[in-house]
Structures are given as structure tokens and as C-alpha cells.
Amino acid sequence: MSLDTVKRAEDTPDEPQPYAALGMKIDEYERVRAILGRRPTGSELAIYSVMWSEHCSYKSSKVHLRQFATKAPKSEALLVGMGENAGVVDIGDGWAATFKIESHNHPSYVEPHQGAATGVGGIVRDIMSMGARPIAVMDALRFGAADAPDTRRVLPGVVEGISHYGNCLGLPNIGGEVVFDPCYIGNPLVNALCVGLLRKDQIKLAVAPGPGNKVVLFGALTGPDGIGGASVLASATFEDESQAKRPSVQVGDPFMEKLLIECCLELYQADIVVGIQDLGAAGVSCATTELAAKGTGGMDVRLDLVPLRDPSLRPEEILMSESQERMMAIVTPDNIDAFMAICAKWDIPSTVIGEVTDGGRLVMTWHGETIVDIPPGTAVDEGPVYERPFHEPAGQVALNGDDPNLLGRSSDLRATLLELLGSPNLASKEWVTSQYDRYVRGNTVLAQPADAGVLRISEVMPGAEETTRGIALATDGNGRYARLDPYAGAQLALSEAYRNVAVTGSTPLAVTNCLNFGSPEDPEVMWQFSEAVRGLADACKILGVPVTGGNVSFYNQTGSTPIHPTPVVGVLGVIDNVATRVRTGFTGDGDKVILLGDTDEEFGGSEWAHVTHGHLGGLPPQAKLESERDLALVLTEAASRGLLTGSHDLSDGGLAIALAEACLAQGIGCTVSLTGDDAFVDLFSESSARALVTVRPESFDAFAELCATHEVPCYGLGATGGTTLTIENVLEVPITELRETHTATLPGIFG
């Protein structure tokens, strides 16, 4: 095959090109021709096809995502917002935290181990590219029914991939979720989050300023694995032949990434990096176009200088390869020798492949022939923007009218509790989390099964002074809630993550999100998406937490059947002194057990309806955002004053599951009484803005006064102690039986 140069493209305007096979629509292809004034070369077509893909360009979601900026609260803590590789927030004492969550859904179905592993690797590099040391990861996972054959294929591989990559990097996995629902059969969700730490005056950005500065590609060699990987796999629906797409899944090398982390940190310490970008989705295409577009607008690149694992790769394949563990830096000429020396010290291959120009063009050559000559901003900022039509799903009214409050309720509340506690979604996830290292590096204060992960930040960076400060992180989402009402469902996801951070004693500070939906070409899916974004933006405004960035994952469906709309929300919080963090559950005998918040008869999308009746209908619980904010104020102030001895949020399964999990945390029982008129509602309703806390008897009056000040309902239920969960006149279960029921489910299914 002859080389498709710019000159040849000008001379052969009518040559057919495989734009459709690369995922481009005819009008998108014609627009590229209009921009260039000719047909694109094969290499230019490769660049535009991946950069204008749904995964990279957000072409179907941009018009909705703007609400995160227009409605966002003004936050002095926000240092870097949406549009960069990750958001950055000021956490005090001169420190900043950067965090982000992204999806690797389709690759993880096609090849579970590598799909999940490279999802972790990719999000870690996003954090590295901000100038930070990655300090922890989390994962939010969704699978089909736990006992489905394909779940048995996918889940072990996904968990193994996350474990292998994170453990090899030496990053603690401090939290996340594992959820099962038949809607995810054939389309699991693997959402990975990473958080990093840096000094607030050392932020790095993806820019290429300064004509004459050198473009350096460093890290692993480029190979054929992952050609068009995330950018292609995440921009189309799944069909039966999806597993034939294995070559599109990237292959990770965590040991190379570990070296790359340390190399980058030394480069930052030496202050010899002008701009930097990781190579993730779209690889060299993305790194060069984004760096050039955000700099002086020009860059000359010799593509034949890219170090290859496979010398037979053609230019188009090099541009589309998503080989892992690669970075691109902009370096001044007088710092090149120092840059290369540091890379050599860490055994990191590094090559100057180009130079920044002021010509406003991205020009690439291949052995002296020009194969790319484009305005880089057209690939990054001038892609198609679709205002997709949307309307409420045809069966939405009937779905909301299917009232779960009319379902039959067992009078045996003990049996109902045990049935829920042993169900896959509520059972212990220790079979999964035990495969992750939660405490490596020695800075983990809280981790699974705590409500949120908490990390101390002292001694994380070389030469860092001591500080008592820490950060907390939680991720949450509920696809059933969002299916019933995507507006409320997104708000409930944020509410729970916000609450989970607060129950540790940390102040919620900022939000990242991963929005997992079906095909944007389906008007019913686009209605779900638009409502979820609107709900999340409105909730962030009320709660006073900005969205710092995130990810949209469309085309999560097999054929014409989409998953439940699943907005996953991550919240980062800060705690002034990690010594005041509140542990999960009951931590000692004789403490008073207190329920915070009011309970209503709310069973739409609940675990009780799902587990005992296989039912989905009605409306989800009401999102009580002002109440969530007040509850968080009480929890954080009470923690800082040392009033709380334990805490736990109320969410899936309601008070019954919260009490059981609180007993299981340290093997300490309780004797409590219910406060309402209906024991079933009191125990299994999933009303929001509620938490379970314990206080020492002598602290009760001060705590009650604090609750009254913030108008947070406060109900004394009883006291901790003993070896049973006892709800007077309702049920009594030994902790040994609770533990047996809680821990047996996943090992029984997955061995």
C-alpha cells in the first residue's frame, strides 16, 4: 500500500476512504473535507475519526454538560475545573488534591482482566499529568445477575485486573461499589477513580507553549494493541460479535507505569516540564492535537521517530494505537539533556519526536513525506456538536404508577432482614476487596467496608512537612433509582456519596462523575441523560460542591436494550485532623444509638422490592438536599468536637441493614426500639438524608443540642452491647448468624 501523503490526497480527491468503518458519519466526513479543502489523508482521517468519536469529543453530551459550569457554585477551593485531565481542589496547608473517575466498560467486557487493569492505568496517568503523585484508587463496578454465567466470566477477571494493576503500582484501593442487576448482563460497568496529591503551586497542564520547545514521547513503546481501543469500543453499541474485538483492548504493564510515576515526579521536582499530557484514548492523535491546540497552535512531528514494538506499524496505526504507559511532554531545548537523563535513570525510553511552532498547524511527516497538515483546534474543539432529540420513555408513566407500597409484606421481619443481608448487593464484598491492598503506603485511615475511604496526607510527598490533614472519598450510584426518575436518581447518587464522606467527619468539597447510559441516538436514553445531568447540576448548586470533571460513557447496551441509566458520583472531602475521623459502625459497649433524619414510606427502587419481589416501579425516595447539607454539618462538627464514637449512613436496605452492618463492624451488638408506627417501614424504607450514629451517654445532651441547632431530627433508639442485634418486640438475631449470612453469598457463587 502506497503512502497516503498530503500531496497525494490533493491529487486524488475522489479516492474512497473507510470513514464509516472508523465510526464517522457521512456528514462528519464531509465536514473534515470542508475544513481541509481536500480529502484527508489516511493519517488525518485516523486523527479526526478518534478525536471526533463519542468517547473523545462528547459530541452528544456537550450541550447538557455545560450546566455543570453555568449552575456550579463558586468555590474558592477549585483550582482547576472541567476541561483538563483532572480537576484540582485546594485542601489546605498548601496542598491540593486532584481526582477523577472514568469508565472502561466495553473493554472490560471484551477482555475483563486487561480491560479493567488498563482502566486503572489510564486514570492513574490522568492524575500524573496534573503534576501529582497518585495516592489511592477506587472502583465502582456493575455486573449482571450474580449467578448468571457471563457474570462468572467477567467479574473474576475484572477484579483480578484491578487488583493486579493497583497492587503492582503500590496504590491502596480504599473503596467503591459492587452492584448486580440483570440490566448489566453483556455490558458491565467498570468505573475507576484515582486521587493524587500535589503542592497547590505545582499544577501541570496539557499545553504546548513556546515555539522551539521540544516534543518528547516517553514511556512504553508503541505497539498494535489497543488500536482504536477506548475511542472505538466506547463509541458503539455491543453486538454478539463483540468479543471478536479483543485486539482493540489495550494491554497494561503496571511495572512500567510504576517507573513512569517516579520518573514524572522527579521531572516535576526538577521543574523541567513546560506541559504534559498522558496518552490514553486516541493515543498520539489526542496528545499532539490537544497539546498543540492549547499552546501556540502549531507543532511539527516526525512520526517515524515514534519508538515501536512492531516495526511494521503504518502511520495510521501509530496514530490510533492506545498502547499504555506513555506520556508526552513539552520541554525547552536547554532542559532536554536533563530530561533525558532522568528518564534514563528510571529506564524509561524517551525520544524527541517534534517541535512546537507558531504556524497554527499540526504537521506530521513520515520519512520526509508530509502525511498530516491540519489546524489542531479543529480536531479538539471544532468537532460535531449534536442536540439529540429526546423524549420521555413510552412506558415511564406506567412504570412510575406501579406502586411498590402495594406489594405484599412478610410479617416475619427477621427472615426479611436475613434475606436482604445475604442478597448479592447487600452481602459482604470481602471476596472482592480482600484481593485489593487497602493499606499499602501506610496512609490509609479508613477503607472498605467503611462508608468512605480516608487518607492522611502527611509524608506522602518527599520532603513534605507534617500535617494532620486528610482527605475522604466515596463513590455511589443507583441505576434502579435513575430508571424510575433520572433527575432524582442523579441527585440521590450525589446525596449518598456526599453523606458517606460526611459520616467519616470530613467536609464534602468537590464532585467528579461517570455518567453511564445507553445509545445517545435513542431519544428515550437522551431524555434519561438530560434529566440526570440537570438533576446533578441542580443538586451541586444546592449542596455547594462544584463538578471538577468526569466522563460520559454512552452506548452501554447490547443491541437495542440499554442498561439502567447509571450516573456514578464521586465526592472528595477534607478533614482537618485525621485523628478525629469517625469509624464505621458500633465501636464500644454502652454507647447511645441515634437515628438522624426522618423516615417515610419510600420503597421505589428499593432492595426490599428488588430482592423479595423482583420489582421495579413507583418513584424513588425523595432527594432532600437541604436536609443532606444540614446532616453533613452536624456530622462534621460532632466529629471535630469528639462527640461521635461511630457512624454509618442509611441507604440500600434502610435501617435494618444499617443496624446489621454496624453490629458486624466490630462484633458489637445492640438493643434498640423503633420510633415509628410501622416496623416494616422503619426498618426497610430507603428514605434519604439519614444516618446512624453512636455517642457516649455523657455526650448525648451536647449532641442533641447540636442537632437542634441545625434542625436535624434526632431519635434515640437504644444502646450498644451484647452479642445480638435486638429490636425490641420485633426481632433478635445473634451476630454470628448475621455474619454467616452476610459473608457466605459471594464465595458461594464465585468460589
C-alpha positions in Angstrom: 0.0 0.0 0.0 1.5 3.4 -1.0 1.9 6.1 1.5 -1.1 8.5 1.5 0.6 11.9 1.6 -1.0 15.3 1.6 0.2 15.8 -2.0 -1.4 12.5 -3.0 -4.6 13.5 -1.2 -4.7 16.7 -3.2 -4.2 14.8 -6.5 -6.8 12.0 -5.7 -9.8 13.9 -4.3 -12.3 11.1 -5.2 -10.4 8.2 -3.7 -12.8 6.2 -1.5 -12.0 6.3 2.2 -13.1 3.9 5.0 -14.7 6.7 7.2 -17.7 4.6 8.1 -15.6 1.7 9.3 -13.8 4.2 11.6 -17.2 5.3 13.1 -17.7 8.5 11.2 -21.0 9.6 9.7 -21.0 10.9 6.1 -21.7 14.5 7.2 -18.8 14.3 9.7 -16.5 13.1 6.9 -17.7 15.9 4.6 -17.1 18.4 7.3 -13.4 17.2 7.5 -13.1 17.7 3.8 -14.5 21.2 4.1 -12.1 22.1 6.9 -9.1 20.9 4.9 -10.3 21.9 1.5 -9.5 18.5 0.2 -9.9 14.9 1.2 -8.0 13.9 4.3 -5.0 11.6 4.1 -5.4 8.2 5.8 -3.4 9.6 8.8 -5.6 12.7 9.0 -8.7 10.5 8.8 -7.4 8.4 11.7 -6.9 11.6 13.8 -10.4 13.0 13.1 -12.1 9.7 13.5 -10.8 9.1 17.0 -10.9 12.7 18.1 -14.5 13.2 16.9 -15.6 9.9 18.4 -18.2 10.0 21.1 -15.7 8.9 23.7 -13.2 11.7 23.0 -15.4 14.6 21.7 -18.5 14.4 23.9 -20.4 15.4 20.8 -23.8 14.2 22.1 -23.4 15.4 25.7 -21.7 18.8 25.5 -24.9 20.8 25.2 -26.1 19.2 28.5 -22.8 19.2 30.4 -22.5 22.9 30.2 -24.9 23.1 33.1 -22.1 21.9 35.4 -20.4 25.2 34.6 -23.4 27.6 34.5 -25.0 26.2 37.6 -21.8 25.4 39.5 -21.4 27.1 42.9 -18.4 29.5 43.2 -15.8 27.7 45.2 -12.5 29.2 46.3 -11.2 25.7 46.7 -11.5 24.9 43.0 -8.1 25.4 41.4 -8.6 23.5 38.1 -12.1 22.6 36.8 -13.6 20.8 33.8 -11.6 20.7 30.6 -8.2 19.4 31.9 -7.1 15.8 32.5 -8.5 16.0 36.1 -9.9 18.6 38.5 -7.8 20.1 41.3 -9.0 21.4 44.6 -7.3 23.3 47.4 -7.3 21.1 50.6 -5.4 23.5 52.9 -1.9 23.8 54.3 -0.5 24.5 50.8 -1.8 21.1 49.5 -4.1 20.3 46.6 -5.8 17.1 45.6 -6.6 16.0 42.1 -9.2 13.3 41.4 -11.3 11.9 38.6 -13.4 8.9 37.7 -13.6 7.4 34.2 -15.1 4.3 32.5 -13.6 1.3 30.9 -16.8 -0.6 30.3 -16.7 -2.1 26.9 -13.0 -3.2 27.0 -13.7 -4.9 30.3 -16.5 -7.0 28.8 -14.4 -8.0 25.8 -11.3 -8.9 27.8 -12.1 -8.5 31.6 -8.6 -8.6 33.0 -6.8 -6.2 30.7 -9.9 -4.0 30.2 -10.1 -3.4 33.9 -6.4 -3.2 34.5 -5.8 -0.6 31.8 -8.8 1.3 33.1 -6.9 1.7 36.4 -3.7 2.6 34.5 -5.4 5.2 32.4 -7.0 7.1 35.2 -3.7 7.0 37.2 -1.9 8.7 34.2 -4.6 11.4 34.2 -3.7 12.2 37.8 0.1 12.0 37.0 -0.4 14.5 34.2 -1.6 17.2 36.6 1.7 17.1 38.4 0.5 14.9 41.2 1.6 11.7 42.9 -1.2 9.2 42.7 -2.0 8.1 46.2 -5.1 5.8 46.0 -7.7 4.3 43.7 -11.3 3.2 43.9 -13.6 1.3 41.6 -17.4 1.4 41.0 -18.5 -1.9 39.4 -21.8 -3.1 37.9 -22.4 -6.6 36.7 -25.4 -8.7 35.6 -27.2 -11.1 37.9 -24.6 -12.6 40.3 -25.4 -16.2 39.3 -25.5 -15.5 35.6 -22.9 -17.5 33.6 -21.4 -14.4 32.0 -21.1 -12.6 35.3 -19.0 -15.6 36.4 -16.8 -15.0 33.4 -16.5 -11.2 33.7 -16.4 -10.4 37.4 -13.3 -12.5 38.4 -11.3 -11.2 35.5 -12.3 -7.6 36.3 -11.4 -7.9 40.0 -8.2 -9.6 39.1 -7.2 -6.9 36.6 -7.9 -4.1 39.1 -6.1 -5.9 41.9 -3.1 -6.8 39.7 -2.5 -3.3 38.4 -3.3 -1.4 41.6 -1.3 -3.7 43.8 1.7 -3.6 41.5 1.7 0.2 41.5 1.6 0.2 45.3 -1.7 2.2 45.4 -4.3 1.4 48.1 -7.8 0.6 46.9 -9.8 2.4 49.5 -13.4 2.0 48.4 -16.0 1.6 45.7 -19.1 -0.5 44.9 -20.0 -3.9 43.5 -23.6 -4.0 42.3 -25.5 -6.7 40.5 -28.5 -6.3 38.2 -29.8 -8.2 35.2 -29.7 -5.0 33.1 -25.9 -5.1 33.1 -25.7 -8.6 31.5 -23.4 -8.2 28.5 -22.5 -4.6 29.4 -20.7 -4.4 32.8 -19.7 -1.0 34.1 -16.1 -0.7 35.3 -15.6 2.9 36.5 -12.1 3.6 38.0 -11.2 6.6 40.2 -7.8 7.9 41.2 -6.8 10.6 43.6 -3.4 12.3 43.7 -1.6 14.9 45.9 0.5 17.9 44.9 1.5 21.3 46.2 -1.0 23.8 45.1 1.6 25.9 43.3 3.0 23.0 41.2 0.0 22.2 38.9 0.9 21.0 35.4 -1.4 21.5 32.4 -1.7 20.0 28.9 -0.3 22.9 26.9 2.4 23.3 24.3 3.7 26.9 24.5 6.9 28.3 23.2 7.9 27.8 19.6 11.2 25.9 19.5 10.3 23.8 22.6 10.7 20.1 22.0 8.0 17.4 21.9 9.1 14.3 23.9 7.4 11.0 23.8 8.4 8.9 26.8 7.3 5.6 28.4 6.4 2.3 26.8 6.9 1.6 23.2 4.0 1.8 20.8 2.5 -1.4 19.6 -0.6 -2.8 17.8 -2.5 -3.4 20.9 -5.4 -1.1 21.6 -5.6 0.4 18.1 -8.8 2.4 18.3 -9.4 0.8 21.7 -11.4 3.0 24.1 -12.2 5.6 21.4 -13.8 3.0 19.2 -15.2 0.4 21.6 -16.8 3.1 23.8 -18.5 4.8 20.8 -20.8 2.0 19.5 -23.3 -0.5 20.9 -22.4 -4.1 21.6 -23.5 -6.9 19.3 -23.0 -10.6 19.6 -19.6 -10.4 17.9 -18.2 -8.0 20.4 -15.7 -10.5 21.9 -14.1 -10.6 18.4 -12.8 -7.1 19.2 -10.2 -8.4 21.6 -7.3 -6.8 19.6 -8.8 -3.4 20.4 -8.3 -3.9 24.1 -5.1 -2.4 25.5 -2.5 -4.4 27.3 -1.1 -3.0 30.5 2.3 -3.2 32.2 1.9 -1.9 35.8 5.7 -2.2 36.5 6.4 0.2 33.6 3.7 2.6 34.9 5.3 2.5 38.4 8.6 3.6 36.9 6.8 6.2 34.9 5.2 7.7 38.0 8.5 8.0 39.8 10.1 9.4 36.6 7.4 12.1 36.2 7.7 13.1 39.9 11.4 13.6 39.5 10.9 15.6 36.3 8.4 17.8 38.1 10.7 18.3 41.1 13.4 19.4 38.7 10.9 21.9 37.1 11.8 21.0 33.5 8.4 20.2 32.2 6.5 23.0 30.4 3.4 21.0 29.5 2.4 17.4 29.7 -0.3 15.0 28.5 -0.9 11.3 29.1 -1.5 9.1 26.1 -4.9 7.4 26.8 -7.8 7.2 24.4 -6.7 8.2 20.9 -3.0 7.9 21.8 -0.6 10.1 19.8 -3.6 11.6 17.9 -5.0 13.0 21.2 -1.7 14.1 22.8 -0.4 16.0 19.8 -3.7 17.7 18.9 -4.6 18.7 22.4 -1.2 20.0 23.4 -0.9 22.0 20.1 -4.4 23.4 20.3 -3.9 24.6 23.9 -0.5 26.1 23.1 0.7 28.3 20.3 -1.4 26.2 17.9 1.5 24.6 16.0 3.6 21.5 16.1 5.9 19.6 13.8 6.1 15.9 14.4 8.3 13.2 12.8 6.0 10.2 13.2 8.7 7.8 12.0 10.7 8.7 15.2 8.0 7.1 17.5 9.6 4.1 19.1 7.8 0.9 18.1 7.4 -2.6 19.4 6.2 -3.6 16.0 8.2 -2.0 13.2 5.5 -3.0 10.6 3.0 -0.5 12.0 1.8 2.1 9.5 1.3 5.8 10.3 -2.4 5.4 10.8 -1.9 2.6 13.2 0.6 4.5 15.2 -1.8 7.4 15.5 -4.7 5.3 16.6 -2.7 2.9 18.9 -3.7 3.1 22.6 -0.7 1.3 23.9 -0.4 2.0 27.6 2.1 3.7 29.9 3.0 6.5 27.6 3.3 10.3 28.2 4.1 13.3 26.0 6.0 16.3 27.4 6.9 19.8 26.2 10.5 20.7 27.2 12.7 23.7 26.5 15.8 22.9 24.4 18.2 23.7 27.3 16.4 21.2 29.5 16.4 18.3 27.1 19.6 16.7 28.3 18.4 16.8 31.9 15.0 15.4 30.9 16.6 12.5 29.1 19.0 11.8 32.0 16.1 11.5 34.4 14.2 9.2 32.1 17.4 7.1 31.6 17.8 6.8 35.4 14.3 5.2 35.6 14.8 3.1 32.5 12.1 5.0 30.7 12.5 5.2 26.9 12.3 8.8 25.7 12.5 10.3 22.3 12.2 13.8 20.8 9.7 13.4 18.1 8.9 17.0 17.2 9.0 20.7 18.0 6.4 23.4 18.9 5.8 26.0 16.2 3.8 29.2 15.9 2.3 28.3 12.5 -1.1 27.2 13.7 -0.7 23.8 12.0 -0.1 20.3 13.2 2.3 18.9 10.6 3.4 15.3 10.7 6.0 13.7 8.4 6.9 10.0 7.7 10.4 9.6 6.4 10.4 13.0 4.9 6.9 12.9 3.4 4.1 15.1 4.8 1.2 12.9 5.9 -0.7 15.3 8.2 -1.3 19.0 7.9 -4.3 20.2 9.9 -5.3 23.0 12.2 -5.2 21.1 15.5 -8.0 23.0 17.1 -10.4 21.6 14.5 -9.8 18.1 15.9 -10.1 19.2 19.5 -12.6 22.0 19.7 -14.5 22.1 16.4 -15.9 18.6 16.2 -19.6 18.0 15.7 -22.0 19.0 18.5 -25.3 17.3 18.4 -28.5 18.4 20.0 -30.0 14.9 20.0 -33.8 14.7 20.2 -35.1 13.3 23.4 -38.4 12.4 25.0 -39.7 10.5 28.0 -39.7 6.7 27.5 -43.0 5.4 26.3 -43.6 3.2 29.5 -42.4 5.8 32.0 -45.8 6.8 33.3 -46.9 3.2 33.7 -43.5 2.3 35.4 -44.0 5.2 37.9 -47.5 4.1 38.6 -46.5 0.6 39.6 -46.6 1.4 43.3 -44.3 -0.9 45.4 -46.2 0.1 48.5 -48.9 -2.2 47.3 -46.6 -5.3 47.3 -47.1 -8.0 49.9 -45.0 -7.6 53.0 -43.9 -10.5 55.1 -44.8 -10.4 58.8 -41.6 -12.2 59.5 -39.2 -9.3 59.7 -36.4 -11.4 61.0 -36.5 -13.5 57.9 -36.8 -10.5 55.6 -33.7 -8.9 57.2 -31.6 -12.1 56.7 -32.9 -12.4 53.1 -31.7 -8.9 52.3 -28.5 -9.2 54.2 -27.5 -12.3 52.2 -28.6 -10.9 48.8 -25.7 -10.2 46.4 -26.0 -6.4 46.5 -26.1 -6.2 50.3 -23.8 -9.2 51.2 -20.2 -8.7 52.2 -17.9 -7.7 49.3 -14.9 -9.1 51.2 -14.4 -11.7 48.5 -13.7 -8.8 46.1 -12.0 -6.3 48.4 -9.7 -8.8 50.0 -7.9 -9.1 46.6 -7.0 -5.4 46.8 -4.3 -4.0 49.1 -6.1 -1.4 51.1 -3.2 -0.3 53.3 -0.1 -0.2 51.2 2.0 3.0 51.7 0.7 3.2 55.3 -1.5 6.3 54.9 -4.9 4.6 54.8 -7.1 5.7 57.7 -10.4 4.1 56.6 -11.1 1.7 53.7 -13.7 -0.9 52.7 -16.2 -1.7 54.2 -16.2 1.9 55.7 -18.6 4.3 54.2 -15.8 6.3 52.6 -12.0 5.9 52.2 -9.9 8.3 54.3 -6.2 9.0 53.7 -3.7 11.0 55.8 -1.6 13.3 53.6 1.5 13.7 55.7 4.7 12.1 54.4 3.1 11.3 51.1 5.4 13.5 49.1 9.2 13.6 49.5 10.2 16.4 51.9 6.6 17.2 52.9 6.1 18.8 56.3 3.9 17.1 58.8 0.2 17.9 58.7 -2.8 16.4 60.5 -5.0 17.0 57.4 -6.6 14.2 55.4 -9.0 13.5 52.5 -12.1 11.3 52.2 -13.6 9.8 49.1 -16.8 7.9 48.2 -18.5 6.8 45.0 -22.2 6.0 44.7 -24.9 5.4 42.2 -28.2 3.5 41.9 -29.4 2.5 38.5 -32.8 1.5 39.7 -33.5 4.9 41.2 -32.4 6.6 38.0 -34.5 4.3 35.9 -37.6 5.4 37.9 -36.6 9.1 37.8 -33.2 10.0 36.3 -33.4 13.6 37.7 -33.9 12.3 41.3 -31.7 9.3 40.7 -28.6 11.5 39.9 -29.4 13.7 43.0 -29.7 10.6 45.2 -26.3 9.3 43.9 -24.7 12.6 44.8 -26.6 12.7 48.2 -25.3 9.3 49.2 -21.7 9.9 48.2 -21.8 13.3 50.0 -23.3 11.6 53.1 -20.8 8.9 53.1 -18.0 11.4 53.2 -19.7 13.4 55.9 -20.2 10.3 58.2 -16.4 10.0 58.5 -16.2 13.5 59.9 -15.0 15.0 56.6 -16.4 18.1 54.8 -17.6 17.4 51.2 -15.6 19.6 48.9 -16.0 18.7 45.2 -17.6 16.2 42.8 -16.5 14.0 39.9 -18.9 11.8 37.9 -19.0 9.0 35.4 -22.3 9.1 33.5 -23.1 5.6 32.1 -26.0 5.4 29.6 -27.3 3.7 26.6 -27.1 5.0 23.0 -27.5 8.7 22.6 -29.2 8.0 19.3 -32.2 6.7 21.2 -34.4 9.7 22.2 -35.5 7.8 25.3 -31.9 7.4 26.5 -31.2 11.0 25.8 -34.1 12.0 27.9 -32.7 10.0 30.8 -29.3 11.6 30.2 -30.5 15.1 30.0 -32.6 14.7 33.2 -29.7 13.1 35.1 -27.4 16.0 34.2 -30.0 18.6 35.1 -30.6 16.8 38.4 -26.9 16.6 39.2 -26.2 20.2 38.3 -29.1 21.4 40.4 -28.0 19.3 43.4 -24.4 20.5 43.2 -25.7 24.1 43.3 -27.8 23.4 46.4 -25.1 21.4 48.2 -22.4 23.9 47.2 -20.0 21.4 45.6 -18.6 22.0 42.1 -18.2 19.4 39.4 -14.4 19.2 38.7 -14.7 16.8 35.7 -15.5 13.3 34.8 -16.6 11.1 32.0 -19.6 10.3 29.8 -20.0 6.7 28.8 -22.6 6.2 26.1 -23.6 3.1 24.1 -23.9 0.9 27.1 -26.3 -1.5 25.6 -26.5 -4.8 23.7 -28.5 -4.4 20.6 -31.5 -2.2 21.4 -31.6 -2.9 25.1 -29.8 -0.2 27.2 -28.6 -0.6 30.8 -30.4 1.3 33.5 -29.2 4.9 33.4 -26.4 4.8 35.9 -24.8 8.1 37.0 -21.9 7.3 39.3 -20.8 10.2 41.5 -17.6 10.6 43.4 -17.2 13.1 46.2 -14.0 14.3 47.8 -13.9 15.7 51.2 -11.3 17.2 53.6 -10.8 16.6 57.3 -8.6 18.9 59.4 -7.3 16.2 61.6 -7.5 12.5 60.7 -7.3 11.6 64.4 -11.0 12.9 64.6 -12.2 10.6 61.8 -15.3 8.6 62.8 -15.1 4.8 62.4 -17.9 2.9 60.8 -20.5 1.1 63.0 -20.6 0.3 66.7 -17.2 0.7 68.4 -17.9 0.0 72.1 -20.4 -1.1 74.6 -22.8 1.2 76.3 -22.9 3.9 73.7 -26.3 5.5 72.8 -27.6 4.6 69.3 -29.1 7.5 67.5 -31.0 7.8 64.2 -30.7 11.1 62.4 -33.3 12.1 59.8 -36.9 11.3 59.1 -38.2 8.1 57.6 -41.1 8.0 55.1 -42.8 5.1 53.3 -40.4 5.0 50.3 -39.8 1.7 48.6 -39.5 2.6 44.9 -36.3 1.0 43.5 -35.5 -0.4 47.0 -33.5 -3.5 47.7 -36.5 -5.0 49.5 -38.7 -4.7 46.4 -35.8 -5.9 44.2 -34.8 -8.9 46.3 -38.2 -10.2 47.6 -40.4 -9.4 44.6 -38.1 -8.8 41.6 -40.0 -5.5 41.4 -39.0 -2.2 39.8 -41.7 0.5 39.8 -43.1 3.6 41.5 -40.9 6.6 42.4 -37.5 6.6 44.1 -37.0 8.2 47.5 -37.2 11.9 47.6 -33.9 13.7 47.4 -33.8 16.0 50.4 -30.8 18.2 49.5 -31.2 20.8 52.2 -31.5 18.1 54.8 -28.4 16.4 53.4 -26.5 19.6 53.8 -27.7 20.1 57.4 -26.9 16.5 58.3 -23.4 16.9 57.0 -22.9 20.0 59.1 -24.0 18.1 62.2 -21.8 15.1 61.4 -18.6 17.1 60.7 -19.0 19.4 63.7 -19.8 16.5 66.0 -16.7 14.6 64.8 -14.4 17.6 65.2 -15.7 18.0 68.8 -15.2 14.3 69.6 -18.9 13.7 70.3 -19.2 10.6 68.0 -17.9 7.1 68.7 -19.3 5.6 65.5 -21.4 6.3 62.4 -23.0 4.7 59.4 -25.1 6.1 56.6 -28.5 4.7 55.8 -29.1 3.8 52.2 -29.7 0.4 50.5 -31.8 -1.8 52.7 -32.7 1.0 55.1 -32.3 1.0 58.9 -32.4 -2.8 59.2 -29.2 -3.2 57.1 -27.5 -0.3 58.7 -28.0 -1.8 62.1 -26.8 -5.2 61.0 -23.7 -3.8 59.3 -23.0 -1.6 62.4 -23.1 -4.7 64.6 -20.8 -6.6 62.2 -18.2 -3.8 62.0 -16.6 -4.7 65.4 -18.8 -7.6 66.5 -20.7 -5.5 69.0 -24.5 -5.9 69.3 -27.2 -3.5 70.3 -30.7 -3.4 71.8 -32.9 -0.8 70.2 -36.6 0.2 69.8 -38.2 1.6 66.7 -39.7 5.1 66.8 -42.5 4.9 64.2 -45.9 3.3 64.0 -44.9 0.7 61.3 -42.0 -1.5 62.0 -41.7 -2.6 58.4 -41.4 1.0 57.1 -39.0 1.9 59.9 -36.7 -1.0 59.0 -36.7 -1.2 55.2 -37.6 2.2 53.8 -34.7 3.8 51.9 -35.5 7.5 52.7 -32.5 9.7 52.1 -30.7 12.2 54.4 -30.4 9.7 57.3 -27.5 8.4 59.3 -26.9 6.1 62.3 -24.5 7.4 65.0 -23.4 6.4 68.4 -22.3 8.8 71.2 -21.2 8.2 74.8 -24.0 8.8 77.3 -22.3 11.9 78.7 -22.1 13.4 75.2 -25.8 12.9 74.4 -27.1 16.3 75.6 -24.4 18.2 73.7 -25.1 16.2 70.5 -28.8 16.6 70.8 -28.3 20.4 71.2 -26.1 20.4 68.0 -28.9 18.6 66.1 -31.5 21.0 67.3 -29.3 24.0 66.2 -29.2 22.6 62.6 -32.8 21.3 62.7 -31.7 17.7 62.1 -34.2 15.2 63.6 -32.5 13.1 66.3 -34.1 9.9 67.7 -32.5 7.9 70.5 -33.0 4.2 69.7 -31.2 2.4 72.4 -27.7 1.3 73.3 -24.8 -0.8 72.1 -23.6 -4.0 73.7 -24.1 -7.7 73.8 -23.8 -10.3 71.1 -27.2 -9.9 69.3 -29.0 -7.4 67.1 -32.1 -6.9 69.2 -35.0 -4.8 68.1 -37.4 -4.9 71.0 -40.8 -6.6 70.2 -39.7 -7.2 66.6 -36.6 -9.5 66.2 -33.4 -10.8 67.6 -30.5 -12.2 65.7 -27.1 -13.3 67.0 -24.2 -11.6 65.4 -22.8 -15.0 64.5 -25.8 -15.6 62.3 -25.7 -12.2 60.8 -22.0 -12.8 59.9 -22.7 -16.2 58.4 -25.5 -14.9 56.3 -23.6 -11.7 55.2 -20.3 -13.4 54.2 -21.4 -16.6 52.5 -23.0 -15.3 49.3 -20.2 -14.2 47.0 -17.8 -17.0 47.9 -20.7 -19.4 47.3 -21.2 -18.0 43.8 -17.6 -17.3 42.7 -15.7 -19.8 44.8 
